[in-house]
Amino acid sequence: MAYIHRIGEPENESETKAIRELGRLLPENYHVIHNFELAADTGLPYEYDIAVLGEHAVYHVEVKGYRGLIRGDRHQWVFENGGVYPSPIPLANKKTKVMASRLRRSKLLESVFVETVVLLTDDRARAQIRDEQAGRVIHLRDAEAALTDPRALSGSPRPVLPLHDPICEVILGSRPSKKAKQIGLYDVIEKINQTDSRTVYLAEHRYIRMRPKTILKVFHADPYASKEEREKRIHAIFHDQEALRLLSGHPNIIQTGDFFAWEGDKFVLPTEYMEHGRPLEVLLDKDEDKKLSWAEKRQIIAQAAHGLGHAHKGGVIHRDVRPLNLVVAPGPHVKIVNFDLAKIQGAPDDLDPPDLAGRLDPGTSAPEVLRNPASASARSDIYSLGRVFYELIVGEPGAVDASKLLNELSRPGGGDFMRHPKDAAAAILRMSAVDPAKRQASMDEVIEDLHLIDA
C-alpha cells in the first residue's frame, strides 16, 4: 500500500478513484502525491492530478474519466458521443517537462527519469490511438504493472528510491515523514502491526507518569470514499465504543479512553496496555500454548467467561470470540478486546457494523450466527469460547473431535493431563454443541462447570 500525500482535494470522482486505487495497488515504498501545482521557469503555474514516485522513475499521471471507445491521433481524440477534443498527451508532456525541470535544479536529481502517463479510470474506456506515444495511455486496471515494471519505461532509468526524500522536498516543499513520532499527547514507542483499516502503536503519554504506556489503535477513515461510505466507515469505527460504553469496568475486559481525531481523517482509540500481553492467537501460532498446563488453560477460559458474562448482563454479545480477541499476559491474566462486531441488545438494526456477515470467523462463530448474525446470543458466545478452549487443548483449530479431545486430556505426562478427563471433555463438548439448546444457558453455568473440573 503506497503512502498518499494529499496536497489539494480531488476535483472529480475519476481523480478520487485513481488516488484510492493507486494507493491500494502500488508497493509501500511508493509515494502518491495528488492535486498540487508546480511553476515553470517563466513563473506560469501548472496543475497536476497525480505524481507517483516509483522505484525507477517519477510518473506524472494525468487522470481522465473518459468513457467508451476513443479513437484519434496525435492531434485530436474522437469519442463515441461524437465529441472531438485535443489529445491530452501534448499538454501532459509539457507538464512532465516542467516537473523534470524543477527536479533538475538540484544536481542530486539530474538523473531522475520523469515519465508521462495518461490514466483512464472508467471501466468501459478503450483507447485506439494512432500516435507513437499511445503507449503512455493506460487503463487503471493495468496501472500496477505499468508503474512497477522498468521495462515499460521509454529510456534506461536509474533507481530513484534513494532519492524519494529530496524529490518530495521539491514537490511537497518538505521531506515526507517516514513514521509517526507523536500522536496527540502521546509519543510513539513502536508500531505493533498494521492492516488496511487500522494501525496499532505502543505509545507513552507525554505528561502522565503513572502507567504512561498505552496502546493506540489508529483507524483510517478513507478521505477518498463517498460521503455515504465515509459515514458508514466512521460508524463502524465507533461501534466498539458503542458496546463498551454500556459496560462498567471489569478486570477481564480491556479498558479504553475516548476516541480523538488525528490528521483530519484518522481516529485514535487509547487502549489499556498489558505488560507482556499478547493475543492468544500469537501463542497458538508459536506453539507456546504447549508450555501451558491444563490448569492455566482452564484459567484462561474461565477469565474470558467471567468477562463475557459481565458483557452479557450489560446487554452486549461479543459475537467475535476468537484467539485474536483474547489478550493473555503472564499469570495468566486475560482481557477480552475488539468489540467491533458486538451485538447490542435493544439497539436499532442500523447500528450493526457494515459487512458483518463477511467479517465473522467461520472457525469459531456459532452455526446459527453464520446463518443469521442477528441471532447471536449468550449461547453463541459460549459456542465460540468452547471452540477456543478446544483449540487450546488439541493445539489446532477445526471441527471438534471428541476422541482427540479425550485422548489429549487423558495422556499421562502431557501438559493437559488431568484427573477427570471425561468430565472436562464433556464440558468442552457441551460448550461447542451445534444445537444451541444443548449448550450451557449462560456464562455462569460455564464457570460452574469449569470449577467442577478443576484438576
C-alpha positions as CSV (number, residue, x, y, z in Angstrom):
1,M,0.0,0.0,0.0
2,A,1.6,3.2,-1.2
3,Y,1.9,6.3,1.0
4,I,-0.5,9.0,-0.1
5,H,0.3,12.7,0.2
6,R,-2.9,14.9,-0.1
7,I,-1.9,18.4,-1.1
8,G,-5.2,19.5,-2.6
9,E,-8.6,17.9,-2.9
10,P,-9.5,15.7,-5.9
11,E,-11.6,17.6,-8.4
12,N,-13.9,14.8,-9.5
13,E,-14.8,11.1,-9.0
14,S,-12.2,10.0,-11.6
15,E,-9.4,11.5,-9.6
16,T,-10.7,10.1,-6.3
17,K,-10.9,6.6,-7.8
18,A,-7.4,6.9,-9.3
19,I,-5.8,8.1,-6.0
20,R,-7.6,5.4,-4.0
21,E,-6.7,2.5,-6.4
22,L,-3.0,3.6,-6.9
23,G,-2.6,3.9,-3.1
24,R,-4.0,0.4,-2.7
25,L,-2.2,-1.3,-5.6
26,L,1.3,0.2,-5.5
27,P,4.0,-1.0,-3.2
28,E,4.5,0.5,0.3
29,N,7.8,2.2,-0.8
30,Y,5.9,4.2,-3.5
31,H,4.6,7.7,-2.9
32,V,1.4,9.0,-4.5
33,I,1.1,12.9,-4.4
34,H,-2.1,14.4,-5.7
35,N,-3.6,17.8,-6.6
36,F,-0.7,20.2,-6.5
37,E,0.9,23.0,-8.5
38,L,4.4,23.5,-10.0
39,A,5.5,26.6,-11.7
40,A,7.5,26.6,-14.9
41,D,10.7,28.7,-15.2
42,T,8.6,31.5,-16.5
43,G,6.5,31.5,-13.3
44,L,3.4,30.1,-15.0
45,P,1.8,27.6,-12.7
46,Y,0.6,24.2,-13.9
47,E,-1.9,22.0,-12.1
48,Y,-1.1,18.3,-11.6
49,D,-3.5,15.5,-10.8
50,I,-1.0,12.9,-9.5
51,A,2.7,12.3,-9.3
52,V,3.9,8.7,-8.4
53,L,7.3,8.3,-7.0
54,G,8.3,4.8,-8.1
55,E,11.3,2.6,-8.0
56,H,12.9,3.7,-11.2
57,A,11.0,6.8,-12.2
58,V,8.7,9.6,-11.3
59,Y,5.4,9.3,-13.1
60,H,3.3,12.4,-14.0
61,V,-0.2,10.9,-14.1
62,E,-2.9,12.9,-15.9
63,V,-6.3,11.4,-14.9
64,K,-9.1,11.1,-17.4
65,G,-12.6,9.8,-16.8
66,Y,-13.4,9.3,-20.5
67,R,-16.0,6.6,-21.3
68,G,-16.4,4.2,-24.2
69,L,-14.3,3.8,-27.3
70,I,-11.8,6.6,-28.0
71,R,-10.2,6.9,-31.5
72,G,-7.8,9.5,-32.6
73,D,-4.3,10.5,-33.5
74,R,-1.5,12.7,-32.0
75,H,-3.6,15.9,-32.5
76,Q,-7.2,15.0,-31.5
77,W,-9.4,12.3,-29.9
78,V,-12.9,11.4,-31.1
79,F,-15.4,10.0,-28.6
80,E,-18.4,7.7,-29.1
81,N,-20.8,10.6,-28.5
82,G,-19.3,12.5,-31.4
83,G,-17.3,14.9,-29.3
84,V,-13.8,15.9,-30.7
85,Y,-11.2,17.2,-28.3
86,P,-7.4,17.8,-28.5
87,S,-5.3,14.9,-27.5
88,P,-4.3,15.3,-23.8
89,I,-0.8,13.8,-24.4
90,P,1.0,17.0,-25.6
91,L,-0.2,19.1,-22.6
92,A,0.7,16.2,-20.3
93,N,4.2,16.0,-21.8
94,K,4.6,19.8,-21.3
95,K,3.7,19.4,-17.6
96,T,6.1,16.4,-17.4
97,K,8.9,18.6,-18.8
98,V,8.1,21.3,-16.2
99,M,8.3,18.7,-13.4
100,A,11.6,17.4,-14.7
101,S,13.0,20.9,-15.0
102,R,12.1,21.6,-11.4
103,L,13.8,18.4,-10.2
104,R,16.9,19.0,-12.2
105,R,17.6,22.3,-10.5
106,S,19.2,20.0,-7.9
107,K,22.3,18.3,-9.1
108,L,21.3,15.3,-7.0
109,L,18.2,14.9,-9.1
110,E,19.6,15.4,-12.6
111,S,19.4,11.8,-13.5
112,V,15.8,11.3,-12.3
113,F,13.6,10.0,-15.1
114,V,10.1,11.5,-15.4
115,E,7.5,9.7,-17.4
116,T,4.1,10.8,-18.7
117,V,1.1,8.6,-18.1
118,V,-2.5,9.4,-19.2
119,L,-4.7,7.2,-16.9
120,L,-8.2,6.2,-18.0
121,T,-10.3,5.3,-15.0
122,D,-13.7,4.3,-16.4
123,D,-14.2,0.6,-16.7
124,R,-15.7,0.9,-20.2
125,A,-12.9,3.2,-21.6
126,R,-11.0,1.8,-24.6
127,A,-8.4,3.8,-26.5
128,Q,-7.4,3.2,-30.1
129,I,-4.9,6.0,-30.8
130,R,-2.7,6.3,-33.9
131,D,0.2,8.0,-32.1
132,E,3.7,6.9,-31.4
133,Q,3.1,7.9,-27.8
134,A,-0.1,5.8,-27.5
135,G,1.7,3.6,-25.0
136,R,1.6,6.4,-22.5
137,V,-2.2,5.9,-22.3
138,I,-3.0,3.2,-19.8
139,H,-6.1,1.9,-18.1
140,L,-6.4,1.9,-14.3
141,R,-6.6,-1.9,-14.3
142,D,-3.1,-2.0,-15.9
143,A,-1.6,0.7,-13.7
144,E,0.1,-1.5,-11.2
145,A,2.1,-3.4,-13.9
146,A,2.8,-0.2,-15.8
147,L,4.1,1.7,-12.9
148,T,6.3,-1.0,-11.3
149,D,7.9,-2.6,-14.4
150,P,11.0,-0.6,-15.5
151,R,10.8,-2.3,-18.9
152,A,7.7,-0.3,-19.6
153,L,9.7,3.0,-19.5
154,S,10.9,4.6,-22.7
155,G,14.5,5.1,-21.5
156,S,17.2,3.5,-19.3
157,P,16.4,4.9,-15.9
158,R,18.4,4.6,-12.8
159,P,16.9,3.6,-9.4
160,V,15.3,6.6,-7.7
161,L,14.2,5.0,-4.4
162,P,17.1,6.6,-2.5
163,L,16.1,10.0,-3.9
164,H,12.4,9.9,-2.8
165,D,13.1,12.4,0.1
166,P,14.7,15.2,-2.0
167,I,12.1,14.6,-4.8
168,C,9.3,15.0,-2.2
169,E,11.0,18.1,-1.0
170,V,10.8,19.7,-4.5
171,I,7.1,18.7,-5.0
172,L,5.8,19.0,-1.4
173,G,8.2,21.6,-0.1
174,S,9.3,19.3,2.7
175,R,10.6,15.8,3.2
176,P,7.9,13.1,4.0
177,S,7.7,11.8,7.5
178,K,8.7,8.1,7.4
179,K,6.8,7.2,10.6
180,A,4.6,8.7,13.2
181,K,6.6,10.0,16.2
182,Q,3.8,11.8,18.0
183,I,0.1,11.2,18.1
184,G,-1.8,13.8,20.1
185,L,-0.4,13.8,23.6
186,Y,1.4,10.5,23.0
187,D,5.0,9.8,22.0
188,V,5.2,6.7,19.8
189,I,7.5,3.9,21.0
190,E,6.9,1.4,18.2
191,K,4.4,0.3,15.6
192,I,2.9,-3.1,16.6
193,N,1.0,-4.0,13.5
194,Q,-0.9,-2.6,10.5
195,T,-3.8,-3.5,8.3
196,D,-5.7,-1.7,5.5
197,S,-8.1,-0.3,8.1
198,R,-6.0,0.4,11.2
199,T,-2.5,0.7,12.6
200,V,-1.6,-0.2,16.2
201,Y,1.1,1.6,18.1
202,L,2.7,1.3,21.6
203,A,3.0,4.8,22.9
204,E,3.7,6.7,26.1
205,H,1.7,9.7,27.4
206,R,3.8,12.8,27.4
207,Y,2.6,14.1,30.8
208,I,1.2,11.1,32.7
209,R,3.9,9.4,34.7
210,M,2.0,6.7,36.5
211,R,1.5,3.8,34.0
212,P,2.0,6.0,31.0
213,K,2.2,3.2,28.4
214,T,-0.8,2.9,26.2
215,I,-1.9,1.0,23.1
216,L,-3.1,3.4,20.4
217,K,-5.4,2.0,17.7
218,V,-5.4,4.4,14.8
219,F,-8.4,3.9,12.4
220,H,-8.3,5.2,8.9
221,A,-11.4,6.8,7.5
222,D,-10.8,6.8,3.8
223,P,-10.8,10.5,2.7
224,Y,-11.5,9.4,-0.9
225,A,-14.7,7.5,-0.2
226,S,-18.1,8.9,-1.0
227,K,-19.8,10.8,1.8
228,E,-22.2,7.9,2.4
229,E,-19.3,5.3,2.5
230,R,-17.3,7.5,4.8
231,E,-20.2,7.9,7.3
232,K,-20.6,4.1,7.3
233,R,-16.9,3.6,8.0
234,I,-16.9,6.2,10.8
235,H,-19.9,4.5,12.5
236,A,-18.1,1.1,12.1
237,I,-15.0,2.6,13.8
238,F,-17.1,3.8,16.8
239,H,-19.1,0.5,17.1
240,D,-16.6,-0.9,19.7
241,Q,-17.2,2.2,21.9
242,E,-21.0,1.9,21.4
243,A,-20.7,-1.5,23.1
244,L,-18.1,-0.7,25.8
245,R,-19.9,2.4,27.0
246,L,-22.8,0.1,28.2
247,L,-20.4,-1.9,30.4
248,S,-18.8,-0.8,33.6
249,G,-15.2,-1.7,34.2
250,H,-14.3,-5.4,34.5
251,P,-10.9,-6.9,35.1
252,N,-11.3,-9.2,32.1
253,I,-12.5,-6.6,29.6
254,I,-10.0,-4.2,28.1
255,Q,-10.3,-0.5,29.2
256,T,-10.3,2.2,26.7
257,G,-10.2,6.0,26.6
258,D,-12.2,8.4,24.4
259,F,-11.5,8.5,20.7
260,F,-9.8,11.6,19.3
261,A,-9.3,12.8,15.8
262,W,-5.8,13.0,14.3
263,E,-4.6,14.4,11.0
264,G,-8.1,15.1,9.8
265,D,-9.0,11.6,8.5
266,K,-7.9,9.3,11.3
267,F,-9.5,8.4,14.7
268,V,-7.3,7.2,17.6
269,L,-8.5,5.0,20.4
270,P,-6.2,4.9,23.5
271,T,-6.4,1.3,24.9
272,E,-5.1,-0.2,28.1
273,Y,-1.6,-1.7,27.9
274,M,-1.0,-5.1,29.3
275,E,2.7,-5.7,30.2
276,H,3.9,-8.7,28.1
277,G,0.3,-9.3,26.9
278,R,-0.1,-11.0,23.6
279,P,-3.2,-12.2,21.6
280,L,-3.9,-15.9,22.3
281,E,-3.6,-16.4,18.5
282,V,0.1,-15.5,18.7
283,L,0.7,-18.1,21.5
284,L,-1.1,-20.7,19.4
285,D,0.8,-19.8,16.2
286,K,4.2,-20.1,18.0
287,D,3.1,-23.3,19.8
288,E,3.7,-21.5,23.1
289,D,0.3,-22.9,24.3
290,K,2.1,-26.2,24.7
291,K,4.0,-24.7,27.6
292,L,0.8,-24.0,29.4
293,S,-0.6,-26.5,31.9
294,W,-4.2,-27.7,31.9
295,A,-4.8,-25.5,35.0
296,E,-3.5,-22.4,33.1
297,K,-5.6,-23.1,30.1
298,R,-8.7,-23.6,32.2
299,Q,-7.9,-20.4,33.9
300,I,-7.7,-18.5,30.6
301,I,-11.1,-19.8,29.5
302,A,-12.6,-19.1,33.0
303,Q,-11.4,-15.5,32.9
304,A,-12.8,-15.0,29.4
305,A,-16.1,-16.5,30.6
306,H,-16.2,-14.0,33.5
307,G,-15.6,-11.1,31.2
308,L,-18.2,-12.3,28.6
309,G,-20.7,-13.0,31.3
310,H,-20.3,-9.4,32.5
311,A,-20.9,-8.1,28.9
312,H,-24.0,-10.3,28.5
313,K,-25.5,-8.9,31.7
314,G,-24.9,-5.4,30.3
315,G,-26.7,-6.2,27.1
316,V,-23.7,-6.9,24.9
317,I,-23.0,-10.1,22.9
318,H,-19.4,-10.1,21.7
319,R,-20.1,-12.1,18.6
320,D,-16.4,-12.4,17.6
321,V,-14.8,-14.5,20.3
322,R,-11.7,-16.0,18.8
323,P,-8.0,-16.3,19.8
324,L,-7.1,-13.0,18.2
325,N,-9.5,-11.2,20.6
326,L,-8.3,-12.7,23.9
327,V,-5.1,-11.0,25.1
328,V,-3.1,-13.1,27.6
329,A,-0.5,-11.8,30.0
330,P,1.7,-13.9,32.3
331,G,-0.2,-15.2,35.3
332,P,-2.2,-15.9,33.2
333,H,-4.3,-12.8,33.1
334,V,-6.9,-12.4,30.3
335,K,-8.7,-9.4,28.8
336,I,-11.3,-9.5,26.0
337,V,-10.7,-7.0,23.2
338,N,-12.3,-5.8,20.0
339,F,-16.0,-5.4,20.4
340,D,-16.1,-4.2,16.7
341,L,-18.8,-6.8,15.7
342,A,-20.7,-6.8,19.0
343,K,-24.5,-7.2,19.1
344,I,-26.0,-4.5,21.3
345,Q,-29.3,-5.8,22.6
346,G,-32.2,-3.3,22.1
347,A,-30.2,-1.2,19.6
348,P,-31.7,-0.4,16.1
349,D,-30.6,-2.7,13.3
350,D,-28.7,0.0,11.5
351,L,-26.3,0.1,14.4
352,D,-24.8,-3.2,13.3
353,P,-21.4,-2.8,11.6
354,P,-21.4,-3.0,7.8
355,D,-20.4,-6.3,6.1
356,L,-21.0,-8.0,9.4
357,A,-21.5,-11.5,7.9
358,G,-18.3,-11.3,5.8
359,R,-16.2,-10.4,8.9
360,L,-17.3,-13.3,11.1
361,D,-14.8,-16.1,11.7
362,P,-16.2,-19.3,10.3
363,G,-13.8,-21.3,12.5
364,T,-15.2,-20.0,15.8
365,S,-18.6,-18.4,15.1
366,A,-21.7,-20.4,16.1
367,P,-23.5,-22.0,13.2
368,E,-26.7,-20.1,13.8
369,V,-24.7,-16.8,13.8
370,L,-23.1,-17.6,10.5
371,R,-26.6,-18.2,9.1
372,N,-28.0,-15.1,10.6
373,P,-25.7,-12.7,12.6
374,A,-28.8,-11.1,14.3
375,S,-29.4,-14.5,16.1
376,A,-26.3,-14.0,18.3
377,S,-26.9,-14.7,21.9
378,A,-25.1,-15.6,25.1
379,R,-25.2,-19.3,23.9
380,S,-23.4,-18.3,20.6
381,D,-20.6,-16.7,22.6
382,I,-20.4,-19.8,24.7
383,Y,-20.0,-21.9,21.5
384,S,-17.2,-19.6,20.3
385,L,-15.4,-19.8,23.6
386,G,-15.8,-23.6,23.5
387,R,-14.1,-23.7,20.1
388,V,-11.2,-21.6,21.5
389,F,-11.0,-24.0,24.5
390,Y,-10.8,-27.0,22.2
391,E,-8.0,-25.4,20.1
392,L,-6.1,-24.6,23.3
393,I,-6.3,-28.3,24.3
394,V,-5.6,-30.1,21.0
395,G,-3.3,-27.4,19.6
396,E,-5.2,-27.0,16.3
397,P,-8.4,-25.4,15.0
398,G,-11.1,-27.4,13.1
399,A,-14.2,-29.4,13.7
400,V,-14.4,-30.7,17.3
401,D,-13.2,-34.3,17.5
402,A,-14.4,-35.8,20.8
403,S,-12.0,-38.7,20.7
404,K,-9.0,-36.5,20.0
405,L,-10.0,-34.2,22.8
406,L,-10.4,-37.0,25.3
407,N,-7.1,-38.6,24.3
408,E,-5.2,-35.3,24.8
409,L,-6.8,-34.8,28.3
410,S,-6.0,-38.5,29.2
411,R,-2.4,-38.7,28.0
412,P,-0.1,-39.3,31.0
413,G,2.8,-36.9,31.1
414,G,1.1,-34.4,28.8
415,G,0.5,-30.8,29.8
416,D,-3.2,-31.3,29.6
417,F,-3.4,-34.4,31.6
418,M,-5.9,-34.2,34.5
419,R,-7.7,-36.4,36.9
420,H,-11.2,-36.2,35.4
421,P,-10.7,-36.1,31.6
422,K,-14.2,-37.3,30.8
423,D,-15.8,-34.5,32.8
424,A,-13.5,-31.9,31.2
425,A,-14.2,-33.3,27.7
426,A,-18.0,-33.3,28.4
427,A,-17.9,-29.6,29.5
428,I,-16.0,-28.5,26.4
429,L,-18.2,-30.6,24.1
430,R,-21.3,-29.1,25.7
431,M,-20.0,-25.6,25.1
432,S,-19.3,-26.3,21.4
433,A,-22.5,-28.2,20.7
434,V,-24.0,-27.4,17.3
435,D,-27.5,-27.2,18.8
436,P,-27.7,-24.0,20.9
437,A,-30.2,-25.7,23.3
438,K,-27.6,-28.3,24.2
439,R,-25.1,-25.7,25.4
440,Q,-24.9,-24.1,28.8
441,A,-27.6,-21.4,29.1
442,S,-25.2,-18.7,30.5
443,M,-21.6,-18.0,31.2
444,D,-22.4,-18.5,34.9
445,E,-23.1,-22.2,34.0
446,V,-19.8,-22.4,32.1
447,I,-17.9,-21.0,35.1
448,E,-19.6,-23.5,37.3
449,D,-18.6,-26.4,35.0
450,L,-15.0,-25.1,34.9
451,H,-14.9,-25.0,38.7
452,L,-16.1,-28.6,38.9
453,I,-13.4,-29.9,36.5
454,D,-10.5,-28.1,38.2
455,A,-7.7,-30.6,38.3
